[in-house]
Amino acid sequence: ISQQLAGVKRMPIALAKQSELLKQVDLVKPYVDDLVNVVDMAAIQKAKLKIGVDPLGGSGIDYWRQIGNAYQLDLTLVSEAIDPSFQFMSLDKDGVIRMDCSSPYAMAGLLALKDEYDLAFGNDPDYDRHGIVTPKGLMNPNHFLAVCIDYL
């Protein structure tokens, strides 16, 4: 990287797709199918929660859609915007775009919808962080993780 990838060979995507080294693998379905082994999906179905999800332009859009369909959840993607410049994001308190799901500034879109859903989720674009919105507001993610650890 310090040499700006000098010497790294590149090829067009069409040519790469013809290579026997490239394999297309569906990572979504096995993940969605296995959720039932970690999360009580029947309890979520039975609760008939109205769920809102803002993927915040990230990689999990198709995961959420398939989770909703596979488990017959009342799940709405409140935004399907995919924009690598993140122009759809609310600015943080200092006027900078941050994908921090624990920030009420980043989660402003979902917070504005808090009364429309029993539960709402947001994830940062690479899905290693989350935000949870209830009718009472944004939940502290550390509190949620503590409950998850106890559950697991």
N, C-alpha and C positions, 0 to 999 in steps of 0.2 A: 504494500500500500504506500509505503514511503517513496517508492519509485514510480508511483502512479500506474501500477499494473503493467509496467514495461516488461515485455517478454511473454505476457499472458496471451495465448492464442484465443481468437474469437471466431465464431462462425454464425451465419444467419440462422434464425430459429427454424426455418423450414428444413434446413440441412440437419440441424440438431435433432429434429423430430424423426428423421429417417434413421438415426443411429440406433444400433442395438443396445447402446449404453443408457439410453433415455427410456424410462418406463413411466407411464402414466398410472398413478395409484390414487384410488379414492380414499382419502383419509377421513372424510366427513361421515360416511355411513357407519363404519366400524365404531367411531366415537359416539355417534348418536345411539346406535344399538346398545352400546355398553353402559350408557348412562343409567339404565334401569338397575344395574348391578352396584351402583354407588349412591344413587339418589332414589328416594321412594316416589317414583313418577306416578304411581297409582294414587298416592295421597294428593299429589298436586292436581291430577285430573279430577279427583273427587271433590277437591276444594273449589273447583270451578273459578279459579282466579282469573281476573282480567289482567293480562301481562303486557306491558309495553317494553320494547327494546330499541335502544339507539346504538347501533354498531359503531357510531362515531367514525364512519368512513373506513372501517377496518376489515380485516380478513375474515371475520366471523359471520358476515352477513348470511352466507349459505348455511352455516351451522345452525343459526337461530331459526331460519325458515324450516329446515328439516326437523329440528327438535319439535317445533310447533306442530308440524304435520304428523310426525311419527307418533306423538303421544296425544294427539287431538287436543291441544291446548288452545285456549283463547289468547293467542299471542299475536301482537301487532308489531311489525317493524315500523317505528315512527319516522324513520329516515332511512333511505337507501342510498344516500349521497356517497359517492366515491370520488374524492378529490384530493390528490396528493399534496395540494397546497393548503388544505384544510380551511378554505375560506368560509365554510359553513359553520365553523366553530365560534363560540362566544370567546371574547378576549378575557384573559385572566385579570386579576386586580391591578396588575402593572401594565396592562395593555398588550401583552404578549400572548400568542396562541400556545396553549399547553394542553396536552392530552392527558391530564391528571384527573382520573375519574373520582378522586376523593375531594376534588375542588368543586364548590358550588358554582364557580364561574364556568368551568368546563361542562358541568352537568346542567347548566341553565335551561337548555332545551327540554330535558326530561323533567326538571323541577317545575317548569311551567305547566306540565301535563300531569302533575302528581295526583290531582283529583279525578283524573280520567281512568286511572289504573289502580288495581289493588297492590301491584308490585311492578316496578320498572327497573330495567338493568341497562347499564352502559359499560362498554369496554373500551380500553385504549386500542389503537389500530393493530397492534401485534398480539393483543389478547393476553397479556400477562398481568393486567390490572383490571379492576372492576369497580363499578359504582352501583349502589342499590338505592332506589328511591321508593319511599312508601308515602302514603297520604300525609304522614307527619314530616316528610322532608328527606334529605340525604342522610343515609345511614353511615356511620363511621365504619370504614372497611375493616379496621382492626378488630372491632367488636364482632363483626360478622365472621371473620376468620377464626376468632377464638371459639365461637359457637360451632363452626365447622370442624375444628380440630377435636372438640369434645364429642361431636356426633360421630366422627370417623374413628 
